[in-house]
Amino acid sequence: MNVQSVFYTSLYFVAVLYTFAFVLYGIRAIKGPTTADIIMAVDCLSFDMAAFMVILGIYFRSILLASGAIILTLWAYMLDVYYTKYVLYGEVEV
């Protein structure tokens, strides 16, 4: 077995694990008892989806997926900032 074959086989197993994590985060986002649980689930889902996009970018040899992952992580970071401002101050001002 060469290195490339082992790498692509491990990418397959990682994809299965990420899919399982996406399902769990989706359930938490829908059933979350508090707003903080929902925000945390969406945040984890966004960061894991960005990492999965980078893995797919490596698999397909595409730089466009990596740039989309950067935009997705920035969106997740802004979600955290706005939610924190809302919790601390009761309002969100830009």
Secondary structure, 3 states (H helix, E strand, C coil): CCHHHHHHHHHHHHHHHHHHHHHHHHHHHHHCCCHHHHHHHHHHHHHHHHHHHHHHHHHHCCHHHHHHHHHHHHHHHHHHHHHHHHHHHCCCCC
